[in-house]
Amino acid sequence: MLVRIAIFIALFIPGYVSAHCPLCTAGAGAVAGAAVLFGVQNSVVGLFLGAFAMALGLWFGKKLKFNLKYKEELAGVLSWVLTILPLMPLFKSYTALYVYLAGDYGSLLNRSYIVDKFIIGSIVGALIVYISPYISRRISEIRKKTIDFQGVIITFVLLAVVGIIFQIVL
């Protein structure tokens, strides 16, 4: 009986909450899972899985107790690698990217490249999660105030817009 009371009290005592990263992490993971169920393109699935992996890593990096320069970024990249690379065989999807900038066909700036849509999407998703706090801070500086869940809203809007573009273009 004493153990049950202790568990009940532990569950309902408020503690320190860091709302931005866990919400982004859970939201990105839920959207990626739903995307697979709805059959959207692998680039969009990669977008949300990359965002999920980076958000999880950045959040975990903030929880680390030792001092190391760029520990959040290092944890984010490590989380991305450990999440995305094992999933690559499940989401194989390639497309041709034609680069026509200069030179004859076959030169570095004038040829067709084969790219993995899942990897491209996951890199873009990770970058969106990484830069969205900076965008949120810049908006707060311009407006001189923040709205509730501004960082989460900006992250999800950017992911949704890029996801729609990927679904149409890639």
N, C-alpha and C positions, 0 to 999 in steps of 0.2 A: 504494500500500500504506500509506503514511504517513497519508493522508487517512482510510482505513478504520479504522486504529487510533485516530486522534483522535476519529472519530465514535463508535466503540465505547466509548472511555473517557468521552467526554462524556455518553453515555447512561446509564452506570452509576455515575457519581460522584454520591453523594447531595448534595443541596443543601437550601436552605430550603424547607420545605413548609408551606403554609397550608391545612390539610385542609378546614375547614368550607365555605368558599364554593365552591371548585371541585367538591366532592362534591355540594353542593346544586344547583349549576348543572347539572352533568351528570345528576343524578338527576331534576330537574324537566324537563329537556329530553327525557330518555328516556321518562318517564311521559307527557308530552304527545304525543310521537310514537306511543306505544302506544295512547293514548286515541283518536287519529284512526283507527288501524287497527281498533279494536274497536267503533267507531261510537257512542261515548258522546256525551252532549249537548254542545253548543257552550259552555255555561257551564262545564263541567268542563274542557274543552280550554282555554278562556280562563283558568281558574284556574291550570293548570299552566304555560301559556305566560307569563302575567303573573308567576308566581313565578320562572320561568326568567329572564325579562328583568330583573327586579329583582335577583336574585341575581348575575347577570352584571355588572350595573352597579355594585352595591355592592362586589363583588370588584375590579372594575377601578378604582373610585374609591380603594380602599385602596392600589393600586399607583402612583397618580399621585404624582410627586415634589414638586409645589409645594404651598405652604400656602394653603389657601382654606377658610374656614369652610363647613361642610356640603358639602364636595366629594364625599363618598361618596353623600349623598342626591341631589345634583345629577346625578351620574353614573348613579345608579339610575333616576331619573325620565327622564333622556335615553335611557337604554337601553330603558326601558319604551316610551317614545313611538316610538323608532326600530324597535322590534320589533313592537309591537301594531298601530299605525296602518296599516302596510302590509299586515298580515294580515287586517284587518277585512273587506275584500270577500270573502275566502275563507270566512269564518265568520259570514255574516249569519244572525241568528236573533233574532227579537223575541218579546216576551211582554208581556202587559198586567199592569200593577201597579196595583191598586185601592187608593187611599188614602182612608180614611174616618175622619178625625179630628175635624173640626169644620166647621160651615157648611153651606150648601146645595150640592147637587151642581153642579159646575162651578167652585166656588171653589178656591183653591189647595190647601186641606187636605181637599178632598172631590171627587176626580175620578179618572179612569183615566189612567195614564201608560203610554206605550209605551217599553220599555227594551230595549236590546240585551243579550242574555244573555252574549255573548262578552265585551263590555266590562265588565259587572258582574263576571263571573268573573275577568277579568284584573286588575281593581282589587283584588278581595279576595285573589287570589293574591300580588300585590305587597305588600299590607299584611301578610299572614301572614309572608312572608320578612323583611320589615322588623322586625316585632315579636318574632319567635321568639328572637333572641339576648337580648332583654330578659327574656323569659319564662325562658329557660335560666339566665340569671344569677340571677334571683329564686329559682328552684328550688335552685340551688347555694347561695345564701345561707341558705335555710331548712334544707336538708339538711346544710350545712357540708362538702359535697364534691360532686364531679361524677362522672358515669360516662363511660366511653369513648363518644365520638360523641354526647354528649347533645344538642348543638345540632342535629345532623343528624336525630336521632330525633324531637325535638320538632317540627322543621319538617315532616318527612314525615308524622308522625301528624296534625298540624293540617291539612295539605293533604289527606290521605286522608279524614278525618272531614268536612271541609267539602265535599270532592268527592262523597262519598256523599250528603250532605244536598242538594247541588245536583242530583244525578242524580235524586233522588226528588221534590224540591219544584219545581225549575225545569224 
